[in-house]
Amino acid sequence: MGIVNIINLSVIIDILQILYYTVKAMKQKEALAILEAGHNVLLTGPAGSGKTFLLNKYTAYLKKKQIRVAVTASTGIAATHIGGRTIHSWAGIGIKDHLSPRDIQALTKKNYLKKQFSQTEVLIIDEISMLQAHRLDLIDRVCQAGKKNSLPFGGIQIVLSGDFFQLPPISKGGVAAEFVYKSNVWSEMDLRVCYLDEQHRQNDKRLTQILQSFRQAQVGPEVVKLLTGRMNQTPKSAIKPVRLFTHNVDVDFINNVELAKIAAPEFTYHLTGEGEKKLVESLKKNCLAPENLVLKKGALVMFVKNKFKDDQVIYVNGSMGVVVDFDENNFPLVRLHSGSEILVTPDSWAIDDEHKILAKITQIPLRLAWAITVHKSQGM
């Protein structure tokens, strides 16, 4: 049972008691109605339950109603998925951990921040599990000062989204950072918890159950036996399992070695960008698609974006496949695990402000996938 022992059970119990024991699961439609009613919301649930999809739907609703919304995330990678900015950038706090009252006063006098705070009516923060408690309190103080309103976040509707059973806040100096539910402002927000549990990404019910047991640190002997019985087995599919590493240098090494083993012509795709230079650089840094993507027939790849057509899923972020051919424009044809084939064309990631695109990058929405980093997998 060593698999379970590595999990901090006190944190798991904390999360269950504070957030989930008294909450019943709901459908996306019910959660959307709560959001549209203007409540402060914690939108949560396991990976693949549709949190990001629902955020995009709510954002579209707000824009249609001409309600000013700030779309942010705790990390740059997460921000690219929802077309937003990091919460640190939006709030003007950057990497600072602490601000004095004088610092906050000076910050809110900056013209662009003054305008931003005065106009913002809804603030969305995605991947909330990775934001530290003291940072949420700091953002609350900045919003109150910017709005000249003593209500939590200056009266802005707050939508927090994420899963506290995924990656925790980044620790500093060997001291574990506190989750945001330990912040001072948490109890003042009067959050409605919208817990989604319908699985929209994974069709294998047994695998979903196994993942849920790991998620809640409830791994029984049956699951351990099932998983250990599959060790060192060669996958029947042509798609090899992805390997997770903690450092980019290891990921790049594995992917380059595996690609070099394929005796086939190379096709290279270069990322392009337009708009405000700093924002373009931020998109490049945090986008899961590489600046220079090199593919060959037979390369193992992963999609790094969602694509829908008429409410039908074409592919989703994290889908695995193998490059089987290239068309006359040299765009890759990818065969998924299901057997279906998709011609992959360039797609874009953008940061916009009320329908005005501030920055945009364009690239083939794929990356080599023999290996990826753990933190990049969080954005899948």
N, C-alpha and C positions, 0 to 999 in steps of 0.2 A: 504493500500500500504506500510505497514511497512516492507515488505519483501525487497523492493527495497531500502529503506532508509538506510539500514546498509551498503550498498556498497559505497565506496568512489568514487563519480561520477567524481571528478576532475581527478582522476587517470585514470578512464575509458576513459574520453575525451582525455587525454594525449596520451594514447595508440592508440586510434582510429586515432587521427590526425598524430601522428608520424609514425605509422607503417602500418595501414590498409586501410585508405581511398583511397589511390591511387594504391592499389594493387589488382590485379585480381587473383582469385583462379586458381590453375593449377593441372594437373594430376601428379602422382608420376614419370612417365616416363620423363616428361618435367623437373621436379625438379632434377632428377638424372643426366640429360644431363648438367644442369647448374653446378652441383657439379663436374662432371667429367671434365668440361672445366677449373676447377681450380679457380673459383670465390670464394670470401668470401661470405658466405651465412647465412641468418637468416631463418631457417626452422621452420615454425610455422603453427598453425592451432589448432582446438579443439581436445579434447581427442578422441582417436579412429580414427583419420584421417590418421594414418600410419607413423607418424614421426619416431618412433623407428625402425619400419620395414625398412624404407628407409635408415636410418643411418646404419643399419646392412648390407644392400645391398651395400651401398657405401663403407663401411669398407672392405667387401669381395672383391670388385673391386680393392681397393687400394692395398690390400695384394697380389692379383693376379698379379698386375703390379709392385710389390715389391717397393711400395711407402710407406715410413715409416709414420704411423699414430699413434697419441696418442688419445686414447678414454677415455674421462673423463666426469664427471657430477658434478653438484653443490652440490649434496648430496650423501651420501653413498648408500642409497636405490636405487636411480636412477642409480648409477654406477654399481650395481650388475645386473641390467636388461640388460645392454649393454656390460657386460664383461670388464668393465674398472675400473678406480680409480677416487677418487675425484680430482677435479682440484687443490685443495689446496695441496694435497699430491704430485701430478705430478709436480707442479711448485715449490715445496719445501718451500712454504710460511707457511704451517701449519695453525695455528689459528691467525697468525699475521695480524693486520690491516694496519700497516705501516712499511716500511723498508727504511732506509737511503741509499744513494748511496753507502756508505761503506758496509752496510749489503748486498746489492744486489751483489756487487763485490765479497764479501766473499762467498756468496751463489753459484754463478756461477763458482767458482773455485773448488767446490766439484767435484770429478772425475765422479761420477755417473750422476750428473746433467749436467756437461760439455758435456759428451757423449750423453746424452738424447737430449739436446737442439741442438747440432750440427747435429744430425741425423733426428730429427723430421721435416717432411715436411707438415703435415696436423694435425691440432689440433681440435678435436671435443669436445664441451662442451654441454652436455644435461641438461635439466631442467634449462635453462638459467634465467628464471623469478625469481628464488630463489637466484641468485648471486647478491651481492651488487655492485653498480657502482664503488666504490673506490677499490674493490677487482679486478675488471676487469682491471682497470688502473694499479694496482700493478702487475698483471700477465703480462700485456703488457710490462711494464718496465723490468721485469725479463727476458722475452723472447728476448727483444732487446739486453740486456746485454749478454745473453747466446749465441745468434746468432751473436753478434758483427755486428748488422745491425739496422739502425735507422728507417726502415719501421715499420708500425704497427705489433706488435708481431714478429718483426725480419724477416718479409717476409714469415712467415708460413701461409699457407692457413687456414683460420678460419671458422669453421662451428658451428654456435650457433643454438641450437634446444630447443624449448619449447613453452609455451603458456602464454603470459603475463596476461591473464584473470584468471589464476589459482593462486596458492599460491605465495605471494610476498616474497621479501627478508626478512630475520629475522631481526627485529629491536632490538636495544640495548638502555638501559637506557630510555625507553619511547619515543625515537626519531625514527620516521619512517625512515627506510633505503631507499635509492634511487634505483630505477630500473637501470639496466645496460645501458639503452638507455640514461641515464643522465651522463654517463661516458665521459671523455675527448676523449677517443680513438674511441668512437662510430662513429662519423662522418668521422673519418679518414679511417675507414675500407672499405668504399665503398661497403656496403653489398647489395647483391641481396636478396630480400625478396621472398622466395618460400612459398606461402600460400596454404596449402592442406585443402580441406574441404569435400572430399568424406568420408562418414562414413563406416568404415570397421568393427566396433565392435558392432554397435547398429542397429538392423533391424527395430525397431519401429520408423517410420518416425515422428509420432506425438510427441513421447518422445524426439527425437532428436531436434525438433523445440522448445520444452519447455526448454530444456537444453541450447539451443542457446540463447533464450530470457533472461535467467538468466545470461548467460555468458557475454552478452552485456548490462546488466542493462536495458532491454527493456521489462519488465514484464507487460503485459497489464491486464485489468480487466478479460478478458476471461480465461487467464492462472490462475490467482488468484482464480477465481470461481471454475475452474476444480480441482485444487489442494486442496482447502479447503473443497470441496465436498467429498473428499476421506479420510478426517481425521477420525481416529478411526475405519476404515473399516477393517474387517478381510480379509487378502489376500486369494484368492481362491487357489493359489498354496501352495504346502506343504513347499515351501521354504519361510521362514520368511524374512522380510526386514532386512538388516544389520543396526545396530545402530552405530553411530559415536560418539566418545568421544575424549577429548583433552589429556587425560592422560592414560598411559599404565595400571596403577593400576585399573582403572575403567573397561577397556577392559578385563583384566585378570579375574576380579571378575565376570563379566557377563558371559563370556565363560565358566568358571569353574562351575558356578551355573547351567547353562543350560545343560552342559555335565553331571553333577551329577544327573540331573532329569531322565536321560535315564537308565533304568534297563537292561543293556546288557553288555557282556564282553568287556574289554578294550584291545586295541592293541596299543602298544607304538613303535614309530620309532625314533631312535637317529641319529642326524646329524653327519656325519663324515667329516674330513678335512685332506688335505695333501698339502705340499709345505711350502713356507716361513711362519714362525709362525705369524709375524705381519700382513701379508696379509690375512692369514686364519682367524685370529681374526677379521679383518676388514670385511671380507665377512660374517662371523657369525653375527656380530653386525648389519650389514645393510641388510642382506637377509630377505625377508618377511616370509620365512619358519622358524618355530621355531626350536631351538636346540633339544627339546624333544616334539614330536607331539603325543598326545593321542587321539585316535579315538574310536568311538563306532558306531554300526549300528544305524542310525537315526541322527547322528551328522550333523549339518549344516556346510558346508565347502566352502572355496573359493580357487580357483587356484591362484598360485602366480608366474606363469611362462607361457610363450607362448609355444605352441608346434605345429609344422607344419610337414606334411608328403606329399611329392610330391606337394608342394604349396597348399595343402589343410589344413584348420585349424582343428586341433584336439581339442584344447582348448586354451583359451586366458587368460592372466593375469586379474583377476577380475571376471571370470566366477563363478557363484554360483551353488551349488549342494548339494545333500544329500547323505550320505554314506548309501548304501542299502545292501551291503554284503561285504565279504572278500573271496579271492580265497585261494587255497591250500597253497600259499606262504604268506598268511596273508596280501596281498596287497589289498587296498580298491577299491570297485566298486562304482563309484559315478554316480548318476542320475542327469543330468542337468535339468534346467527349461524347455528345449525343449522336454524332455522325453528320449533323447538319454543317453546311459550308457557307461562309460569309466572306464576301469581298469587302475588305476593310479600306475605307477611304479617309483622307485627313479630316480631323474634327478640331474643334476649338474650345479653349478654356478662357473665360473672360471675367473681368471685374467691372461691374457696371454700377451706376448711380442714377436711380430713377430713369431707366431706359437709355441712359447715355453710357456708352462703353468707354471706360477709362483706359483699359489695357486689354490686350488679347494675344494669345499665343495659339499656334496651329501646328499639329503634328499627327502622325498616324497613332491612334490610341492603343498602342501595344508596347510591351516591354519584354525582353528576354526573361524567361521564367524558370530556368533550372534552379535559380536561387533568388531570394529577395530578403530584405532586412525585416526584422520583427516589427519595427515601428512603421515601415511602409505597409506591412500586412494589416495593420490597424486601420488603414484607410481603405482597405478592400471592401 
